[in-house]
């Protein structure tokens, strides 16, 4: 049963955020619906391009772009062109990104199972910290996501122990840091982000093991 979600805070006008699946209601004014989340400050290799097209179907176009860069026909500066050309000229840039996107998805699911499964087999709840801009143009909630820990658990945990899934994906090498102001993590978490990204890159973890990989935002 799809329903329409509207977000219209004072001073803002948005038509809608699309249809969401109705899950249940706990009382007369508290319905639950499913909603997708765009995890902040990271980007992973794409599984699909806009329009739900598979990246692997764009290998030829990306190779053509490499030729345009080579012959100075692409609207990019020399530095960016020099950086992108060897990645695009392989003839399988889209396929590689799609393969890595699938692996990044598998890694995220692995982390979710590991971090949210309690010793009893039950699932731990998640904690979400939304950005000042709550939703993107696709209706996804912009947020940092982490396992939910009780106050007692948090008392004996370090910042690293309570890491968000955003940070864990960067640490694994399957997520590239993609920080956009003002939706930045707190300073202490920002330091962890930088350290995790540097370690993943230098030690060729995850997607960084392939020198000709394209990050999601590339």
C-alpha positions in Angstrom: 0.0 0.0 0.0 1.9 3.1 -1.2 1.3 6.4 0.4 2.4 9.9 -0.5 4.9 11.7 1.9 4.9 15.5 2.1 7.6 17.6 3.7 6.6 21.3 3.9 8.3 23.1 6.8 7.8 26.8 7.2 9.7 28.7 4.6 10.2 25.7 2.3 8.0 24.3 -0.5 8.5 20.8 -1.8 5.8 19.1 -3.8 6.5 15.6 -2.3 9.0 13.0 -1.5 7.5 10.2 -3.5 5.6 7.2 -2.4 6.6 5.2 0.6 5.5 1.7 1.8 3.1 1.7 4.7 4.3 -0.7 7.4 2.1 -0.4 10.5 0.6 2.0 13.0 1.0 2.0 16.8 -1.8 4.4 17.4 -4.2 6.8 15.7 -1.5 9.4 14.8 1.7 7.3 14.6 2.0 5.5 11.3 5.3 3.8 10.3 6.5 3.9 6.7 9.6 2.6 4.9 12.1 5.2 3.8 15.5 5.0 2.1 18.5 6.7 3.7 21.4 8.4 1.9 24.4 8.0 4.3 26.2 11.3 4.6 29.9 12.0 3.9 30.6 8.9 1.9 30.1 7.7 -1.7 30.4 4.1 -2.9 30.8 2.8 -6.5 27.6 2.9 -8.4 25.4 -0.1 -9.1 23.2 2.0 -11.4 23.4 5.4 -13.1 20.5 7.9 -13.3 17.5 6.3 -15.0 18.3 2.9 -13.4 20.8 2.1 -16.2 23.6 -0.3 -15.4 27.1 1.2 -15.5 28.3 -1.8 -17.6 26.1 -0.6 -20.4 28.1 2.6 -20.6 31.6 1.1 -21.2 31.6 2.3 -24.8 30.5 5.8 -23.9 33.1 6.1 -21.2 35.8 4.9 -23.6 34.6 7.6 -26.1 35.0 10.2 -23.3 38.5 9.0 -22.8 39.2 9.7 -26.5 37.7 13.2 -26.3 40.0 13.8 -23.3 43.0 12.5 -25.2 42.3 14.8 -28.1 41.4 17.9 -26.0 37.7 17.8 -27.0 36.3 17.3 -23.4 35.5 20.3 -21.2 38.0 19.3 -18.5 41.3 20.9 -17.5 44.6 19.1 -18.1 45.0 17.9 -14.6 41.6 16.3 -14.3 41.9 14.9 -17.8 45.3 13.3 -17.0 43.8 11.8 -13.9 40.6 10.4 -15.5 42.0 9.3 -18.9 43.7 6.0 -17.8 40.6 5.0 -15.8 38.2 5.6 -18.7 40.4 4.3 -21.5 40.2 0.7 -20.3 37.0 0.1 -22.2 35.4 -1.4 -19.0 35.2 1.5 -16.7 31.5 1.2 -16.2 31.7 -2.6 -15.7 34.4 -2.2 -13.1 32.4 0.4 -11.2 29.3 -1.8 -11.3 31.3 -4.8 -10.0 32.7 -2.7 -7.2 29.3 -1.3 -6.4 28.0 -4.8 -5.9 30.9 -5.6 -3.6 30.3 -2.4 -1.7 26.7 -3.4 -1.2 27.8 -6.9 0.1 30.2 -5.3 2.5 27.5 -3.0 3.9 25.2 -5.9 4.4 28.0 -7.8 6.1 28.6 -4.9 8.5 24.9 -4.6 9.2 24.7 -8.3 10.2 27.8 -8.0 12.3 26.9 -4.8 14.2 23.1 -5.3 14.6 22.9 -8.9 15.5 22.8 -9.4 19.3 24.1 -12.5 21.1 20.5 -13.6 21.5 20.0 -13.5 17.7 17.7 -10.5 17.9 18.4 -7.3 16.0 19.7 -4.2 17.5 17.9 -0.9 16.6 19.7 1.8 14.6 20.4 5.4 15.6 20.0 8.1 12.9 21.4 11.6 13.0 19.8 13.6 10.2 21.4 16.5 8.4 20.0 20.1 8.5 18.7 19.4 5.0 16.7 16.4 5.9 16.0 14.9 2.4 17.7 14.9 -1.0 16.0 15.3 -4.4 15.2 11.6 -4.5 13.3 11.6 -1.2 16.1 9.9 0.8 16.7 10.8 4.4 20.2 12.3 4.7 21.8 10.9 7.8 24.6 9.3 9.7 23.6 5.8 10.8 25.0 3.7 13.6 23.9 0.8 15.8 21.9 2.0 18.8 23.7 1.4 22.1 22.3 1.9 25.6 23.8 4.4 28.0 25.4 1.5 29.9 27.0 0.2 26.7 28.2 3.6 25.7 29.9 4.2 29.0 32.6 1.6 28.2 32.9 2.3 24.5 35.4 4.5 22.7 34.5 6.7 19.7 35.9 4.0 17.5 33.7 1.3 19.1 30.6 3.3 18.4 31.5 4.1 14.8 28.8 4.9 12.3 28.2 2.7 9.3 29.3 5.7 7.3 32.7 5.6 8.9 32.9 1.8 8.8 32.4 1.8 5.0 35.2 4.3 4.6 37.4 2.2 6.8 36.7 -0.9 4.7 37.8 0.9 1.6 34.4 0.4 -0.1 33.2 3.9 0.7 35.1 7.0 -0.4 35.0 10.1 1.9 32.6 12.7 0.3 32.1 15.4 2.9 29.9 18.3 2.0 29.5 21.4 4.3 27.4 21.9 6.4 26.6 18.2 6.9 29.9 17.3 8.5 30.6 14.9 11.4 31.7 16.3 14.8 35.4 17.2 14.9 36.4 14.0 16.7 34.5 11.9 14.2 36.0 14.0 11.4 39.5 13.0 12.6 38.5 9.4 12.6 37.1 9.8 9.0 40.3 11.3 7.8 42.4 8.6 9.5 40.2 5.7 8.1 40.3 7.1 4.6 44.0 7.6 4.6 44.6 4.0 5.9 42.2 2.5 3.4 43.8 4.3 0.5 47.4 3.7 1.4 46.8 0.0 2.2 44.7 -0.6 -0.9 41.6 -1.8 1.0 38.4 -2.5 -0.8 37.9 -0.6 -4.0 41.3 1.1 -3.6 43.0 -2.2 -4.5 42.1 -1.5 -8.2 44.3 1.5 -9.4 41.9 2.3 -12.2 38.7 2.3 -10.1 36.2 5.2 -10.4 34.8 6.4 -7.1 31.1 6.9 -7.0 31.4 10.7 -7.5 33.7 10.4 -10.5 
